[in-house]
Amino acid sequence: MGEIEKGKINPRQFSVLTLLFSLGSSILIVPSALTSIAKQDGWLAAIAGVAGGMLLLLLYHALGSRYPGQSLIQYSETILGRWLGKLAAVLFLGYFFLLSALVLRNVGDFITTIVMPETPIQVVHTLFLLAIVIGVGLGLEVIARSSEIFLPCIVLLIVVLIVFLIPQIQFDRIEPVFETGAKGIIHGSLSVLSIPYLELVVFLMIFPYVNRPNKIRPAFMKGAVLGGLVIVVVTMFCVFVLGWDFTARHTFPSYTLAKKIQVGEFLQRIEVLVAVIWFLTIFYKLAICFYASMLGMAQLFRMRTYRPLIVPSGIILCVLSIVVYPNIVYFRVFAAEIWPFYALTMGFALPGLLLTVSVLKSAFK
């Protein structure tokens, strides 16, 4: 069954991929979603969301480790039987593919609203997708190895960003703490749960290709905790430096945050750092989502390789990313009100159901 992907990755590469995936769209989008609900307590909501995310990872690991050597698509059929299993597999594949389209659209929106407003969004999508198609065509091992090369660069840029922002902090902006109460914080934490933690279910497609299965859990946790830590810190800085109301109004507050960096007269306008961090992390997020959709489709249809699917799916993805939502204003409503519930269904309810049925089956046997 597992002949489609011949590559293997080690736990460290798995951890790096988890970290980059967690930062993907979140580092730019999440601070805005958090503060629009939890106001200046956005950073507390981020901490609550990361804590909830750890429980989700335990669920994913409990499910994935019951079927070593099989991906989510394969053991859905083992657990639920042929027809129900295929239905669950199709739902998961739809989720991964839609997620790919949304992530690609995030790239297009960011470039056409902030970096290059004159460029048609279709051109941006096509160029970015070209790199993804090449990466996915080369396979999981190449994606994982290249992520290790870029990791030091990403870490360095994040450290530079944080260090240079320290002089800009205004502590009074975080008061009064706990103003929105537990309800606001829990509601806000949903946005961190839905982007990225509920999306990490996609890693159940990669579990079978980690060469030391017993090391998956610590590697998974490490990557997700570090990613969550960066999101908490970035959200905190957004509140400290920009104020929660500005952060909530702006679609990409962490990019604006970097514009505030000024060291003397010589170090200014280094917001390109955030853009670089974001492009690298979102590349890996999109590559993993697209790879999982292709691999899953090949497994569902019992194909020998997923490579013939890449180009036609890439073209469909390009079109879907344009029609998935009409404009960036609609996206904000979508990300705050619709996506969390869809993500909860696909990232929590369905894996939870699979695990429950699997446990009951083995108990009755």
C-alpha positions, 0 to 999 in steps of 0.5 A: 500500500505504501509504495506511492511515496518511497521517501522517508524523513527523520523525526527532526525534519518532521518537527521542522515541517510542523514548525513551518506549517504552524507559522504558515498563514498564522504569523500574518493573519492570526493576530488580527483575528485574535484581537478583534475578538479578545481585544488586548487579551489577544495574547492570552487567547493565543496561549489558550489556543496553543494549549488546546492545540497540544490536546489535539496533537495527542488525539492525532498521535493516538489515531496515527500510532494505531495504524503504523505504515498507513495514512489517514486515507488508508485507515479511514477505510480500515476503521469505517469499512469500504463505503463509509471509509471512502466517504470520510477519505473524500471529506478529508481530501476536500478539506486539504484541497480547500485549505491549499486554495485558501493558503494560495489566496492568502499569498495572492492577497498579501502581494496584491494589497501590500507589496505589488498592488498593480500585479494581477492576482492570477500571475502571483498565484501561477508563479507561486504554484509553479514552485509548489508543483515542482516541490511536490513533484520531487516528493516528501523527502526533498521538501523536508530536506529543503526545510532544514536548509531554510530553518536557520534563516527563518529563526534568525529573521524572527529573532532580529524582528523581536529584538529590534521591536523591544524599544517600541513596547508600550506596556500600558497598551495591554491593560486592563488585563482580562477585560474580555473575561474567560468567554472572550478569551476562549472565543478568541482562542478558536482562531488559533485553534482553527489556524494552524492547530486543527489544520495539523490533521494533514500530518496524519498523511505523513506519519507513515513516512517518518523513519522512527515512528516512536519519535513522532510524538515528541517531534510533533509536539516540539514543532507545534509548541515552538510555532505556537510560541512565535504566534503568542509573541508576535500577537503580544508585540502587535498589542504592545506596539500597535495597540489592539484596535489597530491590530484588529482593524488591519488584515496583516498587522505583523507586517505593519509591526515590522514597519515600526522598527527604527534603530537610529537613522540607518536601520529602517524599513525592514518589514521585508523581513516579515515578508521573507519569513512568511513566504518561506513558511507559507511555501511549506504549508502549501506544499504539505497541504497540496502534497497530502491531497495528491498522495491521498487521491492516489491512495483512494484511487489505488494508483501507483504514483500521484505524479500524473495528478499534480499538474491538472490539480494545480490548474484546478487549485489556481482557479479555486483560489480565485473563486474561493472568496470574492474579496479580502473583506469577505475573507475576514468574516470567513476566517472568523466565523465560518472556518473555525467550525468547518475546521473543528468538524474536519480536524476534531470531530471526524478524527475523534470519531475514527479513534472512538470507532477504532478503540471500540472495534479492538475492545469488542475483538 
